[in-house]
Amino acid sequence: MELVNDEMGLIAALIGILFIIKGHNLADPLATIIVATIIVIKAIGLFRESISLLLGRSPEPKLLSKIEILVLRKELWGSSILILLNP
């Protein structure tokens, strides 16, 4: 999803540049607003995801079960973090 957001911002910036070259001076502020909107939408999503955990909500049951399985399998203790991070 992050790649899509980056590409949308890049496309908006390039379209703004093309319009500026053709003499439409209003294109630059419009492209800036579009890119800023993309950034704000992504930031709100990240904020919502992080704030609940910071305020004490427990992780998803799926993640908790993965942690439990890894803790019980002592032979994987050195590489457990890699397994957790790669669902």
N, C-alpha and C positions, 0 to 999 in steps of 0.2 A: 504494500500500500504506500509505503514511503516513496518508492520509485515513481509511482503514478503521480503523487503530489509534486515531486520535483519536476517531472516532465510537464505537468500542467503549468507550473510557474514559468518554466523555460519557454514554453509555447506562447504564453501570454506576453512575456518580455519581448520575444522575437516579433510577434505581431505588432506590439507597440512600436518597436524600432522601425518596422516596415512602414507603418503609417506616418511616423515622424519624417522619414525620408521623403515620403510623398507630400509632405507639407501640412499634415493634420496634427497640429500642436496639442490637441486635447488627448491624443492617444497615449502619451506618456503618463499623465495622471491616472487615466483609466486602467492602464496595464499595471500601474503601481497598486491601485486599489484591488485589482483582481489577485495579484500575488499576495498582498497583505491579508486578504480574506482567506486564501488557501492556508496561510501560515496560522491565522487565528483559529480556524476550524480544527486544524491538527493539534494545536496547543490545548484547546478545550478538551479534546478527546484524551490527550495524555494526562491532563489535570484530573479529569474525572476518574481515570484508571488508577492514578497514584494516590489521590486524596483519600479514597476509601481505605486503602491499606495503611496509610499513615495515621488515620484516625482509629485504627484498631480492628478493622474487619478482618476476619480470617481468610486465608487463601482459598481458592476453589477446591472442592473435594478431590478433583482429578489430580491436582498438584500435590495435595496432602497424601494421597495414596501412592504417588510416585516416590515421595520422600520416605514414606514408611517402608516400601519395598527395598529401596536403596540402603536404608539404615540396617535392615535385617540381613542384607547380603554383604557381609564383611569383606569379601574378596574384591569388591568394587569400590571400597572406600576412597582410594586415591583418584579415581576417575568419575566419581559420583556427580560432581558439579557439571561435567560435560553432558552426562545423560539427562540431568534435570533441565539444562538449558536447550537441549535439542529434543523437542517433543516428538 
